[in-house]
């Protein structure tokens, strides 16, 4: 081979190597499993069906744990103070995205990072809290799903409670005072109460250790029914809340059907497993290059009404046929 041809071949090989280098680098990056951080107020046993709904959503989109993704799950087990530490730990792990399963978890993640994308599964009043600029264009590193179409949802819950227990004129409202959106929700319930001519007794519980005291206050004030506002502490200990409502013979309204399946009377709100499953769509888009700032926050398109007829009979209530006809699920 002539020297000039040898030089040409060597030069071509060198150029080929230079061109191939970025491709190889991208391929190696693509082969590295993406790392997903999962931040929950609950425990590993508190709501396993929700965690599984999220993982199922990922599998439906082609994401397989141990192959192209890893999930680093952190459960605060009902101790909100742990959320900040867990969020900071996920940031140190350099996860590609953080999935936050409540308003409190989202706030903890936001305080830990302004750059890592955050997907929320169940956020209440995100614009009012200043977490996003708007539903259509969040504008920052947070996107995902909202718990409701607005705080007016809680007024609707009071209306339905009054419909199933029309003789009730004093209603206890149980809330977690640490919930960031509490003031807006209470304000809406007060507006609905005024229209329904219902007197409210506002009670608080920061944890399950305060449940007994709250129900003792309800008994002392002789309230006729109970409205439980959303909160991860309540969802984690829903069985205890339902039992206390039964012991005190209080018709009770909850925000999720899980309470009614545990023996509660009635619930009105979005399907939680569906919210968690749908959050996987946001993770999928972000891992494929989308920016959270450009992904509109989605609101529930459907609210479920669930009624437990067995509980109604125990309480001596006759559920109106019109309410049964509108229910998405009736538990016999």
N, C-alpha and C positions, 0 to 999 in steps of 0.2 A: 504494500500500500504506500502511495506517495505521501510525503510528509504533510503536504497541504490538505489532503483528504483526511489524514489523521487529526489534524488540528480542527477541521470542520466537524468531525464526528465528536470530538471531545467537547467542543463548544456547544453543540446541540444537546449533548447529554447534560452539561452543566445547566443550560437554560431549562431543560426538562425537570431537573431536580428543583430548581428555583420555583417553577410553576407548580410543581406537585406539593411543595412544602405547605402552603396554606390549606390545600385540599386535605392533606393528611391531618393537619392540625384540627380542622373543622370536624373531620371524621372522628378523631379521638375525642373531641369535646362532645360530639353527638352520642358517642358510645358510652360516655360517662353518665351514670344515672343522675337524673335531676334530683335535687334534695328538697323535699316538702316539709315544712314545719307545721305541726297541728297543735293549736293552743286552745285548751278547753278549761272552763271553770269546773266541769263535772269530774267524776272519777272514772276509772276504767270500767267499773261495773254499774255506774249510775245510768248511763244512756248508751249502751253499746250498739243499739240499733241505729243511732244517728251516725256514729263513727263508721259503721259498716255501710250505711247508705252513701256516704261520701266516697268510700273506697270502691263501692260498686259503680258509682258514677265514673270514676277514673278508669275502671276496667272496661266499661262500655266504650270508652274513647281510646282504648288501646294502650293504656298505661298499666304496666304490670310491676308490682313490687318485687325487688330483687333483680329486675332486668333493666328497665329504663327509668325507674324511679325508686327512691327510698323515702319513707315517711318517718320523721322524728316526732313522735307524739308526746305531748306534755299535758298532764291532767292535774289541775290544782286541787282536786278533791274537796271542793267547797270552801277552800281558803283563799280568798281573793288576793291576799298579800303575796301569794306565790306567783301570781300572773306576771308581775314585773320581772322577777328573777328568771322565770322560764322564758319570757320574751327576749330578755337580754342574752340568755344562753343560746337561743335559736339564731340570734344575730351573729354570735361568735362562731357558730357552726357554719356560717355563710350559706344558709339555705337559699334556694332560688325563689321561694315564695312562702309566705306564712298564711295559713288558714286559721282565722279567729272565729270561734263559734258563739260569741255573745258580744254585746256592746262593751262590757268590761274588758273582755279579752282583746277586742279591737283597739280600745284605748291604750292598753298595756303595750300592744305591738306597735302602735303609732308612736308612743313615747320612746320606744327602743330603736326605731329606725324610720328615717324619712326617705329611704331609697329602695329597700327590699319591697317588692309588691306584697300587698296584704289583701286577701280575699275574705270577706265576711259572709257567714252563712245566715245570720239572724240579727241584723242591726236595726235598732229602733231610733228613728228621728236623726239620721246621719247629717242632714243639712243643718238642723237646729243645733246640733252639738259641734258644728264647725269641722267635722271630719272630712267632708267633701264640699266642693263648691256648688254642685248641683247634681241631680240624679242623671241627667243626660250626659254631662261631662264632669266626672268627679274631680279632675284637675290635679290630683296628687298621686299618692302611691296606694290608695285604698279604693276597692270596688267590690262588687259582690251582690248580695241580696238583702233586702230590707224585710223586717218582720211584718210590717203593715203598710197600708197606703196612707197612713197618718194616724195621729192620736185619736181621731174620731172613732176609730175601731172600738175603743174602750167604752164610749158612750153607747154603741150598738150592743155591747155585751150587757150593759145594765138594762137596756130595753128588753132584751131576750130573757134576762133573769126575772124581770117584772112580769113578762108574759107567762112564764111557766109557774110563777108564784105571785098571782095578782093581788093577794091579800096582804102582801108584805109592804110596809111603809118605812121601815128602818133597815138599812143595809150597811153592813160592815165592809170596808174596803181595806184589804190587807196588801201592803206593799213593802218593798225593801228600800229603805231610805238611802242606801248607797247606790241605787240605780241612777245612772246619769240623766235619764229622761223622765224621772219620776214626776217632776213639777208639771210638765206638759200633759202627761197622762191624767193626773189628778184634776187638773183644770178642766179637761174634757169631760171627765166623769161628773164633775160638779154641774156643768152645763146641762148634761142629760138628766141628772137628778132633779134639777129645778123644773125641767119640762115635765118630768114624770111625777112630780110632787113626792119625791122620796127623800127622806132624811138620811144623811150619811154619817157613819162613824169611821173616822180615819185611824187606822192602826198600822203599826210597823213591826217588822221582824227582820233582823239582820242575819239570822241563822236559825237552824232548827231548835236551838236551845231557848229561843224566844217565842216559839209557837204556843206553848202552854199558857204563857202570860197573856198573849194576844187573845186566845179563845176565852180565857177567864174574864177578860175585859168585855168581850162580846156578850157573854152570859150576864154580866153585871148590868150592862146597858140594855139587855133584852132585845137585841137586834133579831130580825126575822130571816135574814139571808146574808150571804157572803159573796163578795166579788174579789177574786184573787188576781192582782195585776201581775204581768209577766216578770220573771226574774230567774236567773239560773239557780239561785239557792232554793227557790220554790220547786222548780222542775226537778232538781236533784232529790228533794225530799217530798215529792208529790204524794207518795203513799201515806206518809204521816199526816199531811194536810187533809187528805181525803178521809182518813180514819177519824181525825178530830172533828171534822164537819159532821160526820155520821153520828159520833158520840153526842154532839150538841144539837143534833137534828136540825141542821142548817142547810136549806137549799143553797147550793153553791155553783157559781159560774167560774170557769177557768178558760185560759187562752189556748189550750191545746188538747187534742182528743186523748192524749196519753193519760190525763187525769181521769177522764170519764171511763176509760178502759180499766182504770185502777179502782173504780167504784164511785167516782164523782157524778154529780147530777147532769151537768150540761157544760159544753164548751163551744167556743166560737173563735176561730182563728185559722191561720195557714197550716198546711200539712208540713210538720217539721222534717220528717225524713225526705220529703220532696225538696225542701230548701237545701238540705245538706247534699243531696244527690246532684242538684242543679249547680251547686257551687263548684263542682268538678269541671263544669264547662268553662268557668273563668280561669281555673288553674290551667286547663288545657290550652286556652288561647294565649295565656301569659308565657307558658313554657315554649310555645311556638313563635314567640316574638312580639306579641301585642303588649301595649303599655296600659296599665290600669287606669291611667288618666283618661284614656280614650274609650274605655269600656263602660257603658251606662250601667248604673246600679238598677237592678230589677226589683220590682215590687211584686207581691203575690198577685196572681191573676184570679185566684179563687180562694174563698174562705169556707171552711168546713164547719157545719153545725152538727154536733154529736149529742145525742140524748140517751141517758141510761134509764129505761123504764122501770127496771128492778129497783133502782135507788128511789125513783119517784114514788113507787108504791110504798116503799118503806117509810117515806116521809109523809105519806098520806096525800100526795099530790096527784091530780088528774091532768095529764099533759094534753093540751088542746090538740085536736086532730090536725089543725092547720100547721102547728109547729112540727108535728111528726111528719107531715107531708113534705115540709121543707128541709127536713134533716138529711144530711148526707149519710149518716150512720145512726142506726137505732139499736141499742143494746138491750136485749130482752132479759 
